[in-house]
Amino acid sequence: MRHLPYFCRGQVVRGFGRGSKQLGIPTANFPEQVIDNLPADVSTGIYYGWASVGSGDVHKMVVSIGWNPYYKNTKKSMETHIMHTFKEDFYGEILNVAIVGYLRPEKNFDSLESLISAIQGDIEEAKKRLDLPEHLKLKEDNFFQVPKSKIMNGH
């Protein structure tokens, strides 16, 4: 994606209910309008970056953008896994995401175990990359300081 870093914001909506329950990896889902407003050249796949909920702290994250071939989705989704344990669900809150890098294309898996293993590998790789100075500085970006009532794509 030419547009990295890419910043977007939207209200957390209910997804397919698989992240926490089937995968043990909770995700926050963006509404269709945020996904529809992604730049045209966004490749599907797994990205990494920074995220905050409402005016909360900024945490490392990975985000899947695409069709989730393992689940054969018919709608494109954007599912963010924030590397932080939240005490409760935050449906309806504003999710702020800064995508800073690309990990891999999305692909199909022959088992749920291999999917979970790949996601865990993505998380570990993202943690390492986000510690690089050029990515670490984006954690402090003004994007995370703006009024949280506004839903917008871009910066």
CNS distance restraints for C-alpha pairs under 8 A (distance, minus, plus):
assign (resid   1 and name CA) (resid  41 and name CA) 6.11 0.50 0.50
assign (resid   1 and name CA) (resid  42 and name CA) 5.26 0.50 0.50
assign (resid   1 and name CA) (resid  43 and name CA) 6.61 0.50 0.50
assign (resid   1 and name CA) (resid 102 and name CA) 7.97 0.50 0.50
assign (resid   2 and name CA) (resid  41 and name CA) 7.50 0.50 0.50
assign (resid   3 and name CA) (resid  39 and name CA) 7.77 0.50 0.50
assign (resid   4 and name CA) (resid  99 and name CA) 6.62 0.50 0.50
assign (resid   4 and name CA) (resid 100 and name CA) 5.54 0.50 0.50
assign (resid   4 and name CA) (resid 101 and name CA) 6.86 0.50 0.50
assign (resid   5 and name CA) (resid  98 and name CA) 6.39 0.50 0.50
assign (resid   5 and name CA) (resid  99 and name CA) 5.37 0.50 0.50
assign (resid   5 and name CA) (resid 100 and name CA) 4.44 0.50 0.50
assign (resid   5 and name CA) (resid 101 and name CA) 7.26 0.50 0.50
assign (resid   6 and name CA) (resid  98 and name CA) 5.60 0.50 0.50
assign (resid   6 and name CA) (resid  99 and name CA) 5.06 0.50 0.50
assign (resid   6 and name CA) (resid 100 and name CA) 6.67 0.50 0.50
assign (resid   6 and name CA) (resid 154 and name CA) 6.44 0.50 0.50
assign (resid   6 and name CA) (resid 155 and name CA) 7.61 0.50 0.50
assign (resid   7 and name CA) (resid  96 and name CA) 7.59 0.50 0.50
assign (resid   7 and name CA) (resid  97 and name CA) 5.72 0.50 0.50
assign (resid   7 and name CA) (resid  98 and name CA) 4.46 0.50 0.50
assign (resid   7 and name CA) (resid  99 and name CA) 6.33 0.50 0.50
assign (resid   7 and name CA) (resid 143 and name CA) 7.59 0.50 0.50
assign (resid   7 and name CA) (resid 153 and name CA) 6.30 0.50 0.50
assign (resid   7 and name CA) (resid 154 and name CA) 5.16 0.50 0.50
assign (resid   7 and name CA) (resid 155 and name CA) 5.85 0.50 0.50
assign (resid   8 and name CA) (resid  34 and name CA) 7.43 0.50 0.50
assign (resid   8 and name CA) (resid  96 and name CA) 6.13 0.50 0.50
assign (resid   8 and name CA) (resid  97 and name CA) 5.43 0.50 0.50
assign (resid   8 and name CA) (resid  98 and name CA) 6.64 0.50 0.50
assign (resid   8 and name CA) (resid 152 and name CA) 6.11 0.50 0.50
assign (resid   8 and name CA) (resid 153 and name CA) 4.35 0.50 0.50
assign (resid   8 and name CA) (resid 154 and name CA) 5.78 0.50 0.50
assign (resid   8 and name CA) (resid 155 and name CA) 7.60 0.50 0.50
assign (resid   9 and name CA) (resid  34 and name CA) 7.47 0.50 0.50
assign (resid   9 and name CA) (resid  94 and name CA) 6.73 0.50 0.50
assign (resid   9 and name CA) (resid  95 and name CA) 5.59 0.50 0.50
assign (resid   9 and name CA) (resid  96 and name CA) 4.55 0.50 0.50
assign (resid   9 and name CA) (resid  97 and name CA) 6.19 0.50 0.50
assign (resid   9 and name CA) (resid 150 and name CA) 7.98 0.50 0.50
assign (resid   9 and name CA) (resid 151 and name CA) 5.48 0.50 0.50
assign (resid   9 and name CA) (resid 152 and name CA) 5.45 0.50 0.50
assign (resid   9 and name CA) (resid 153 and name CA) 6.10 0.50 0.50
assign (resid  10 and name CA) (resid  30 and name CA) 6.11 0.50 0.50
assign (resid  10 and name CA) (resid  31 and name CA) 7.02 0.50 0.50
assign (resid  10 and name CA) (resid  34 and name CA) 6.50 0.50 0.50
assign (resid  10 and name CA) (resid  94 and name CA) 5.38 0.50 0.50
assign (resid  10 and name CA) (resid  95 and name CA) 5.52 0.50 0.50
assign (resid  10 and name CA) (resid  96 and name CA) 6.90 0.50 0.50
assign (resid  10 and name CA) (resid 151 and name CA) 5.24 0.50 0.50
assign (resid  10 and name CA) (resid 152 and name CA) 6.92 0.50 0.50
assign (resid  11 and name CA) (resid  30 and name CA) 6.37 0.50 0.50
assign (resid  11 and name CA) (resid  31 and name CA) 6.81 0.50 0.50
assign (resid  11 and name CA) (resid  91 and name CA) 7.56 0.50 0.50
assign (resid  11 and name CA) (resid  92 and name CA) 5.41 0.50 0.50
assign (resid  11 and name CA) (resid  93 and name CA) 5.51 0.50 0.50
assign (resid  11 and name CA) (resid  94 and name CA) 4.43 0.50 0.50
assign (resid  11 and name CA) (resid  95 and name CA) 5.97 0.50 0.50
assign (resid  11 and name CA) (resid 151 and name CA) 7.58 0.50 0.50
assign (resid  12 and name CA) (resid  28 and name CA) 6.06 0.50 0.50
assign (resid  12 and name CA) (resid  29 and name CA) 5.48 0.50 0.50
assign (resid  12 and name CA) (resid  30 and name CA) 5.41 0.50 0.50
assign (resid  12 and name CA) (resid  31 and name CA) 6.96 0.50 0.50
assign (resid  12 and name CA) (resid  90 and name CA) 7.09 0.50 0.50
assign (resid  12 and name CA) (resid  91 and name CA) 5.02 0.50 0.50
assign (resid  12 and name CA) (resid  92 and name CA) 5.09 0.50 0.50
assign (resid  12 and name CA) (resid  93 and name CA) 5.69 0.50 0.50
assign (resid  12 and name CA) (resid  94 and name CA) 6.13 0.50 0.50
assign (resid  12 and name CA) (resid  95 and name CA) 6.17 0.50 0.50
assign (resid  13 and name CA) (resid  28 and name CA) 7.34 0.50 0.50
assign (resid  13 and name CA) (resid  29 and name CA) 5.51 0.50 0.50
assign (resid  13 and name CA) (resid  30 and name CA) 5.95 0.50 0.50
assign (resid  13 and name CA) (resid  31 and name CA) 5.97 0.50 0.50
assign (resid  13 and name CA) (resid  91 and name CA) 5.67 0.50 0.50
assign (resid  13 and name CA) (resid  92 and name CA) 6.33 0.50 0.50
assign (resid  14 and name CA) (resid  28 and name CA) 7.83 0.50 0.50
assign (resid  14 and name CA) (resid  29 and name CA) 6.48 0.50 0.50
assign (resid  14 and name CA) (resid  91 and name CA) 6.84 0.50 0.50
assign (resid  15 and name CA) (resid  28 and name CA) 7.62 0.50 0.50
assign (resid  15 and name CA) (resid  29 and name CA) 5.72 0.50 0.50
assign (resid  17 and name CA) (resid  21 and name CA) 6.64 0.50 0.50
assign (resid  18 and name CA) (resid  22 and name CA) 4.98 0.50 0.50
assign (resid  18 and name CA) (resid  23 and name CA) 6.41 0.50 0.50
assign (resid  19 and name CA) (resid  23 and name CA) 5.17 0.50 0.50
assign (resid  19 and name CA) (resid  24 and name CA) 6.12 0.50 0.50
assign (resid  19 and name CA) (resid  25 and name CA) 5.03 0.50 0.50
assign (resid  19 and name CA) (resid  26 and name CA) 4.51 0.50 0.50
assign (resid  19 and name CA) (resid  27 and name CA) 5.52 0.50 0.50
assign (resid  20 and name CA) (resid  24 and name CA) 4.44 0.50 0.50
assign (resid  20 and name CA) (resid  25 and name CA) 5.01 0.50 0.50
assign (resid  20 and name CA) (resid  26 and name CA) 4.17 0.50 0.50
assign (resid  20 and name CA) (resid  27 and name CA) 7.13 0.50 0.50
assign (resid  21 and name CA) (resid  25 and name CA) 7.97 0.50 0.50
assign (resid  21 and name CA) (resid  26 and name CA) 7.90 0.50 0.50
assign (resid  23 and name CA) (resid 112 and name CA) 7.81 0.50 0.50
assign (resid  23 and name CA) (resid 116 and name CA) 6.17 0.50 0.50
assign (resid  25 and name CA) (resid  81 and name CA) 6.99 0.50 0.50
assign (resid  26 and name CA) (resid  81 and name CA) 6.06 0.50 0.50
assign (resid  26 and name CA) (resid  82 and name CA) 7.96 0.50 0.50
assign (resid  27 and name CA) (resid  79 and name CA) 5.64 0.50 0.50
assign (resid  27 and name CA) (resid  80 and name CA) 5.02 0.50 0.50
assign (resid  27 and name CA) (resid  81 and name CA) 4.45 0.50 0.50
assign (resid  27 and name CA) (resid  82 and name CA) 7.09 0.50 0.50
assign (resid  28 and name CA) (resid  79 and name CA) 5.69 0.50 0.50
assign (resid  28 and name CA) (resid  80 and name CA) 5.06 0.50 0.50
assign (resid  28 and name CA) (resid  81 and name CA) 6.42 0.50 0.50
assign (resid  28 and name CA) (resid  82 and name CA) 7.86 0.50 0.50
assign (resid  28 and name CA) (resid  95 and name CA) 7.92 0.50 0.50
assign (resid  29 and name CA) (resid  77 and name CA) 7.54 0.50 0.50
assign (resid  29 and name CA) (resid  78 and name CA) 6.01 0.50 0.50
assign (resid  29 and name CA) (resid  79 and name CA) 4.77 0.50 0.50
assign (resid  29 and name CA) (resid  80 and name CA) 6.32 0.50 0.50
assign (resid  30 and name CA) (resid  34 and name CA) 6.29 0.50 0.50
assign (resid  30 and name CA) (resid  35 and name CA) 7.06 0.50 0.50
assign (resid  30 and name CA) (resid  77 and name CA) 7.55 0.50 0.50
assign (resid  30 and name CA) (resid  78 and name CA) 5.98 0.50 0.50
assign (resid  30 and name CA) (resid  79 and name CA) 6.89 0.50 0.50
assign (resid  30 and name CA) (resid  95 and name CA) 7.90 0.50 0.50
assign (resid  31 and name CA) (resid  35 and name CA) 6.88 0.50 0.50
assign (resid  32 and name CA) (resid  36 and name CA) 5.93 0.50 0.50
assign (resid  32 and name CA) (resid  77 and name CA) 7.55 0.50 0.50
assign (resid  33 and name CA) (resid  37 and name CA) 6.20 0.50 0.50
assign (resid  34 and name CA) (resid  38 and name CA) 6.70 0.50 0.50
assign (resid  34 and name CA) (resid 152 and name CA) 7.95 0.50 0.50
assign (resid  34 and name CA) (resid 153 and name CA) 6.95 0.50 0.50
assign (resid  35 and name CA) (resid  76 and name CA) 7.48 0.50 0.50
assign (resid  35 and name CA) (resid  77 and name CA) 6.80 0.50 0.50
assign (resid  35 and name CA) (resid  78 and name CA) 6.53 0.50 0.50
assign (resid  37 and name CA) (resid 153 and name CA) 6.90 0.50 0.50
assign (resid  38 and name CA) (resid  42 and name CA) 6.81 0.50 0.50
assign (resid  38 and name CA) (resid 153 and name CA) 7.52 0.50 0.50
assign (resid  43 and name CA) (resid  65 and name CA) 7.90 0.50 0.50
assign (resid  43 and name CA) (resid 105 and name CA) 7.64 0.50 0.50
assign (resid  44 and name CA) (resid  64 and name CA) 7.62 0.50 0.50
assign (resid  44 and name CA) (resid  65 and name CA) 5.12 0.50 0.50
assign (resid  44 and name CA) (resid  66 and name CA) 4.72 0.50 0.50
assign (resid  44 and name CA) (resid  67 and name CA) 7.76 0.50 0.50
assign (resid  44 and name CA) (resid 105 and name CA) 6.20 0.50 0.50
assign (resid  44 and name CA) (resid 106 and name CA) 6.24 0.50 0.50
assign (resid  45 and name CA) (resid  64 and name CA) 5.76 0.50 0.50
assign (resid  45 and name CA) (resid  65 and name CA) 5.41 0.50 0.50
assign (resid  45 and name CA) (resid  66 and name CA) 6.23 0.50 0.50
assign (resid  45 and name CA) (resid 102 and name CA) 7.62 0.50 0.50
assign (resid  45 and name CA) (resid 103 and name CA) 7.52 0.50 0.50
assign (resid  45 and name CA) (resid 104 and name CA) 5.68 0.50 0.50
assign (resid  45 and name CA) (resid 105 and name CA) 4.00 0.50 0.50
assign (resid  45 and name CA) (resid 106 and name CA) 4.22 0.50 0.50
assign (resid  45 and name CA) (resid 107 and name CA) 7.99 0.50 0.50
assign (resid  46 and name CA) (resid  62 and name CA) 6.92 0.50 0.50
assign (resid  46 and name CA) (resid  63 and name CA) 5.74 0.50 0.50
assign (resid  46 and name CA) (resid  64 and name CA) 4.60 0.50 0.50
assign (resid  46 and name CA) (resid  65 and name CA) 6.42 0.50 0.50
assign (resid  46 and name CA) (resid 102 and name CA) 6.19 0.50 0.50
assign (resid  46 and name CA) (resid 103 and name CA) 5.41 0.50 0.50
assign (resid  46 and name CA) (resid 104 and name CA) 5.37 0.50 0.50
assign (resid  46 and name CA) (resid 105 and name CA) 6.17 0.50 0.50
assign (resid  46 and name CA) (resid 106 and name CA) 6.42 0.50 0.50
assign (resid  46 and name CA) (resid 122 and name CA) 7.77 0.50 0.50
assign (resid  47 and name CA) (resid  62 and name CA) 5.64 0.50 0.50
assign (resid  47 and name CA) (resid  63 and name CA) 5.24 0.50 0.50
assign (resid  47 and name CA) (resid  64 and name CA) 6.43 0.50 0.50
assign (resid  47 and name CA) (resid  65 and name CA) 7.82 0.50 0.50
assign (resid  47 and name CA) (resid  99 and name CA) 6.60 0.50 0.50
assign (resid  47 and name CA) (resid 100 and name CA) 7.45 0.50 0.50
assign (resid  47 and name CA) (resid 101 and name CA) 5.56 0.50 0.50
assign (resid  47 and name CA) (resid 102 and name CA) 4.28 0.50 0.50
assign (resid  47 and name CA) (resid 103 and name CA) 5.32 0.50 0.50
assign (resid  47 and name CA) (resid 104 and name CA) 7.34 0.50 0.50
assign (resid  48 and name CA) (resid  60 and name CA) 7.68 0.50 0.50
assign (resid  48 and name CA) (resid  61 and name CA) 5.70 0.50 0.50
assign (resid  48 and name CA) (resid  62 and name CA) 4.23 0.50 0.50
assign (resid  48 and name CA) (resid  63 and name CA) 6.03 0.50 0.50
assign (resid  48 and name CA) (resid  99 and name CA) 5.77 0.50 0.50
assign (resid  48 and name CA) (resid 100 and name CA) 6.06 0.50 0.50
assign (resid  48 and name CA) (resid 101 and name CA) 5.38 0.50 0.50
assign (resid  48 and name CA) (resid 102 and name CA) 6.34 0.50 0.50
assign (resid  48 and name CA) (resid 103 and name CA) 7.04 0.50 0.50
assign (resid  48 and name CA) (resid 126 and name CA) 5.73 0.50 0.50
assign (resid  48 and name CA) (resid 130 and name CA) 7.86 0.50 0.50
assign (resid  49 and name CA) (resid  60 and name CA) 5.94 0.50 0.50
assign (resid  49 and name CA) (resid  61 and name CA) 5.37 0.50 0.50
assign (resid  49 and name CA) (resid  62 and name CA) 6.31 0.50 0.50
assign (resid  49 and name CA) (resid  97 and name CA) 7.32 0.50 0.50
assign (resid  49 and name CA) (resid  98 and name CA) 5.56 0.50 0.50
assign (resid  49 and name CA) (resid  99 and name CA) 4.53 0.50 0.50
assign (resid  49 and name CA) (resid 100 and name CA) 4.88 0.50 0.50
assign (resid  49 and name CA) (resid 101 and name CA) 6.59 0.50 0.50
assign (resid  49 and name CA) (resid 126 and name CA) 7.63 0.50 0.50
assign (resid  49 and name CA) (resid 130 and name CA) 6.87 0.50 0.50
assign (resid  49 and name CA) (resid 135 and name CA) 7.74 0.50 0.50
assign (resid  50 and name CA) (resid  58 and name CA) 6.33 0.50 0.50
assign (resid  50 and name CA) (resid  59 and name CA) 5.55 0.50 0.50
assign (resid  50 and name CA) (resid  60 and name CA) 4.72 0.50 0.50
assign (resid  50 and name CA) (resid  61 and name CA) 5.40 0.50 0.50
assign (resid  50 and name CA) (resid  97 and name CA) 5.81 0.50 0.50
assign (resid  50 and name CA) (resid  98 and name CA) 5.14 0.50 0.50
assign (resid  50 and name CA) (resid  99 and name CA) 6.62 0.50 0.50
assign (resid  50 and name CA) (resid 100 and name CA) 7.72 0.50 0.50
assign (resid  50 and name CA) (resid 138 and name CA) 7.65 0.50 0.50
assign (resid  50 and name CA) (resid 139 and name CA) 6.17 0.50 0.50
assign (resid  51 and name CA) (resid  58 and name CA) 5.41 0.50 0.50
assign (resid  51 and name CA) (resid  59 and name CA) 5.40 0.50 0.50
assign (resid  51 and name CA) (resid  60 and name CA) 6.37 0.50 0.50
assign (resid  51 and name CA) (resid  61 and name CA) 6.16 0.50 0.50
assign (resid  51 and name CA) (resid  82 and name CA) 6.67 0.50 0.50
assign (resid  51 and name CA) (resid  95 and name CA) 7.03 0.50 0.50
assign (resid  51 and name CA) (resid  96 and name CA) 5.39 0.50 0.50
assign (resid  51 and name CA) (resid  97 and name CA) 4.43 0.50 0.50
assign (resid  51 and name CA) (resid  98 and name CA) 6.30 0.50 0.50
assign (resid  52 and name CA) (resid  56 and name CA) 5.73 0.50 0.50
assign (resid  52 and name CA) (resid  57 and name CA) 5.76 0.50 0.50
assign (resid  52 and name CA) (resid  58 and name CA) 4.62 0.50 0.50
assign (resid  52 and name CA) (resid  59 and name CA) 6.27 0.50 0.50
assign (resid  52 and name CA) (resid  95 and name CA) 5.97 0.50 0.50
assign (resid  52 and name CA) (resid  96 and name CA) 5.19 0.50 0.50
assign (resid  52 and name CA) (resid  97 and name CA) 6.75 0.50 0.50
assign (resid  52 and name CA) (resid 144 and name CA) 7.32 0.50 0.50
assign (resid  53 and name CA) (resid  57 and name CA) 7.45 0.50 0.50
assign (resid  53 and name CA) (resid  58 and name CA) 7.92 0.50 0.50
assign (resid  53 and name CA) (resid  90 and name CA) 7.89 0.50 0.50
assign (resid  53 and name CA) (resid  93 and name CA) 6.58 0.50 0.50
assign (resid  53 and name CA) (resid  94 and name CA) 5.79 0.50 0.50
assign (resid  53 and name CA) (resid  95 and name CA) 4.69 0.50 0.50
assign (resid  53 and name CA) (resid  96 and name CA) 6.22 0.50 0.50
assign (resid  54 and name CA) (resid  93 and name CA) 5.93 0.50 0.50
assign (resid  54 and name CA) (resid  94 and name CA) 4.97 0.50 0.50
assign (resid  54 and name CA) (resid  95 and name CA) 6.22 0.50 0.50
assign (resid  54 and name CA) (resid  96 and name CA) 7.36 0.50 0.50
assign (resid  54 and name CA) (resid 148 and name CA) 6.17 0.50 0.50
assign (resid  55 and name CA) (resid 144 and name CA) 7.59 0.50 0.50
assign (resid  55 and name CA) (resid 145 and name CA) 7.65 0.50 0.50
assign (resid  55 and name CA) (resid 148 and name CA) 6.61 0.50 0.50
assign (resid  58 and name CA) (resid 139 and name CA) 6.45 0.50 0.50
assign (resid  58 and name CA) (resid 144 and name CA) 7.58 0.50 0.50
assign (resid  59 and name CA) (resid  82 and name CA) 6.47 0.50 0.50
assign (resid  59 and name CA) (resid  83 and name CA) 6.22 0.50 0.50
assign (resid  59 and name CA) (resid  84 and name CA) 6.71 0.50 0.50
assign (resid  59 and name CA) (resid 139 and name CA) 7.80 0.50 0.50
assign (resid  60 and name CA) (resid  82 and name CA) 6.11 0.50 0.50
assign (resid  60 and name CA) (resid  83 and name CA) 5.41 0.50 0.50
assign (resid  60 and name CA) (resid  84 and name CA) 7.88 0.50 0.50
assign (resid  60 and name CA) (resid 126 and name CA) 7.83 0.50 0.50
assign (resid  60 and name CA) (resid 127 and name CA) 6.92 0.50 0.50
assign (resid  60 and name CA) (resid 130 and name CA) 7.15 0.50 0.50
assign (resid  61 and name CA) (resid  80 and name CA) 6.70 0.50 0.50
assign (resid  61 and name CA) (resid  81 and name CA) 5.50 0.50 0.50
assign (resid  61 and name CA) (resid  82 and name CA) 4.37 0.50 0.50
assign (resid  61 and name CA) (resid  83 and name CA) 5.46 0.50 0.50
assign (resid  61 and name CA) (resid 123 and name CA) 7.68 0.50 0.50
assign (resid  61 and name CA) (resid 126 and name CA) 7.47 0.50 0.50
assign (resid  62 and name CA) (resid  80 and name CA) 5.87 0.50 0.50
assign (resid  62 and name CA) (resid  81 and name CA) 5.39 0.50 0.50
assign (resid  62 and name CA) (resid  82 and name CA) 6.73 0.50 0.50
assign (resid  62 and name CA) (resid 122 and name CA) 7.46 0.50 0.50
assign (resid  62 and name CA) (resid 123 and name CA) 6.47 0.50 0.50
assign (resid  62 and name CA) (resid 126 and name CA) 6.82 0.50 0.50
assign (resid  63 and name CA) (resid  78 and name CA) 6.68 0.50 0.50
assign (resid  63 and name CA) (resid  79 and name CA) 5.45 0.50 0.50
assign (resid  63 and name CA) (resid  80 and name CA) 4.23 0.50 0.50
assign (resid  63 and name CA) (resid  81 and name CA) 6.09 0.50 0.50
assign (resid  64 and name CA) (resid  77 and name CA) 7.63 0.50 0.50
assign (resid  64 and name CA) (resid  78 and name CA) 5.60 0.50 0.50
assign (resid  64 and name CA) (resid  79 and name CA) 5.24 0.50 0.50
assign (resid  64 and name CA) (resid  80 and name CA) 6.53 0.50 0.50
assign (resid  64 and name CA) (resid 106 and name CA) 7.80 0.50 0.50
assign (resid  65 and name CA) (resid  76 and name CA) 7.16 0.50 0.50
assign (resid  65 and name CA) (resid  77 and name CA) 5.77 0.50 0.50
assign (resid  65 and name CA) (resid  78 and name CA) 4.52 0.50 0.50
assign (resid  65 and name CA) (resid  79 and name CA) 6.67 0.50 0.50
assign (resid  66 and name CA) (resid  76 and name CA) 4.93 0.50 0.50
assign (resid  66 and name CA) (resid  77 and name CA) 5.45 0.50 0.50
assign (resid  66 and name CA) (resid  78 and name CA) 6.64 0.50 0.50
assign (resid  66 and name CA) (resid 106 and name CA) 7.14 0.50 0.50
assign (resid  67 and name CA) (resid  72 and name CA) 6.77 0.50 0.50
assign (resid  67 and name CA) (resid  73 and name CA) 5.19 0.50 0.50
assign (resid  67 and name CA) (resid  74 and name CA) 6.74 0.50 0.50
assign (resid  67 and name CA) (resid  75 and name CA) 6.37 0.50 0.50
assign (resid  67 and name CA) (resid  76 and name CA) 4.86 0.50 0.50
assign (resid  67 and name CA) (resid  77 and name CA) 6.37 0.50 0.50
assign (resid  68 and name CA) (resid  72 and name CA) 6.12 0.50 0.50
assign (resid  68 and name CA) (resid  73 and name CA) 5.92 0.50 0.50
assign (resid  68 and name CA) (resid  77 and name CA) 7.97 0.50 0.50
assign (resid  68 and name CA) (resid 106 and name CA) 7.04 0.50 0.50
assign (resid  68 and name CA) (resid 107 and name CA) 7.56 0.50 0.50
assign (resid  68 and name CA) (resid 108 and name CA) 7.54 0.50 0.50
assign (resid  69 and name CA) (resid  73 and name CA) 6.67 0.50 0.50
assign (resid  69 and name CA) (resid 106 and name CA) 7.48 0.50 0.50
assign (resid  69 and name CA) (resid 107 and name CA) 6.18 0.50 0.50
assign (resid  69 and name CA) (resid 108 and name CA) 4.96 0.50 0.50
assign (resid  69 and name CA) (resid 109 and name CA) 7.90 0.50 0.50
assign (resid  70 and name CA) (resid 107 and name CA) 7.61 0.50 0.50
assign (resid  70 and name CA) (resid 108 and name CA) 4.90 0.50 0.50
assign (resid  70 and name CA) (resid 109 and name CA) 5.82 0.50 0.50
assign (resid  70 and name CA) (resid 110 and name CA) 7.85 0.50 0.50
assign (resid  70 and name CA) (resid 115 and name CA) 7.98 0.50 0.50
assign (resid  94 and name CA) (resid 148 and name CA) 6.86 0.50 0.50
assign (resid  94 and name CA) (resid 149 and name CA) 7.66 0.50 0.50
assign (resid  94 and name CA) (resid 151 and name CA) 7.86 0.50 0.50
assign (resid  96 and name CA) (resid 144 and name CA) 6.96 0.50 0.50
assign (resid  98 and name CA) (resid 138 and name CA) 7.81 0.50 0.50
assign (resid 100 and name CA) (resid 135 and name CA) 6.83 0.50 0.50
assign (resid 103 and name CA) (resid 122 and name CA) 7.11 0.50 0.50
assign (resid 103 and name CA) (resid 126 and name CA) 7.71 0.50 0.50
assign (resid 109 and name CA) (resid 114 and name CA) 6.24 0.50 0.50
assign (resid 109 and name CA) (resid 115 and name CA) 5.75 0.50 0.50
assign (resid 110 and name CA) (resid 114 and name CA) 6.89 0.50 0.50
assign (resid 110 and name CA) (resid 115 and name CA) 7.94 0.50 0.50
assign (resid 111 and name CA) (resid 115 and name CA) 6.45 0.50 0.50
assign (resid 112 and name CA) (resid 116 and name CA) 6.18 0.50 0.50
assign (resid 113 and name CA) (resid 117 and name CA) 6.08 0.50 0.50
assign (resid 114 and name CA) (resid 118 and name CA) 6.12 0.50 0.50
assign (resid 115 and name CA) (resid 119 and name CA) 6.26 0.50 0.50
assign (resid 116 and name CA) (resid 120 and name CA) 6.16 0.50 0.50
assign (resid 117 and name CA) (resid 121 and name CA) 6.20 0.50 0.50
assign (resid 118 and name CA) (resid 122 and name CA) 6.16 0.50 0.50
assign (resid 119 and name CA) (resid 123 and name CA) 6.21 0.50 0.50
assign (resid 120 and name CA) (resid 124 and name CA) 6.33 0.50 0.50
assign (resid 121 and name CA) (resid 125 and name CA) 6.17 0.50 0.50
assign (resid 122 and name CA) (resid 126 and name CA) 6.02 0.50 0.50
assign (resid 123 and name CA) (resid 127 and name CA) 6.19 0.50 0.50
assign (resid 124 and name CA) (resid 128 and name CA) 6.54 0.50 0.50
assign (resid 125 and name CA) (resid 129 and name CA) 6.30 0.50 0.50
assign (resid 126 and name CA) (resid 130 and name CA) 5.93 0.50 0.50
assign (resid 127 and name CA) (resid 131 and name CA) 6.61 0.50 0.50
assign (resid 128 and name CA) (resid 132 and name CA) 7.32 0.50 0.50
assign (resid 129 and name CA) (resid 135 and name CA) 7.35 0.50 0.50
assign (resid 130 and name CA) (resid 135 and name CA) 5.24 0.50 0.50
assign (resid 130 and name CA) (resid 136 and name CA) 5.81 0.50 0.50
assign (resid 131 and name CA) (resid 135 and name CA) 6.73 0.50 0.50
assign (resid 131 and name CA) (resid 136 and name CA) 5.69 0.50 0.50
assign (resid 132 and name CA) (resid 136 and name CA) 5.95 0.50 0.50
assign (resid 133 and name CA) (resid 137 and name CA) 6.20 0.50 0.50
assign (resid 134 and name CA) (resid 138 and name CA) 7.40 0.50 0.50
assign (resid 135 and name CA) (resid 139 and name CA) 7.34 0.50 0.50
assign (resid 136 and name CA) (resid 140 and name CA) 7.79 0.50 0.50
assign (resid 137 and name CA) (resid 141 and name CA) 7.07 0.50 0.50
assign (resid 140 and name CA) (resid 144 and name CA) 7.25 0.50 0.50
assign (resid 141 and name CA) (resid 145 and name CA) 7.54 0.50 0.50
assign (resid 142 and name CA) (resid 146 and name CA) 6.56 0.50 0.50
assign (resid 143 and name CA) (resid 155 and name CA) 7.13 0.50 0.50
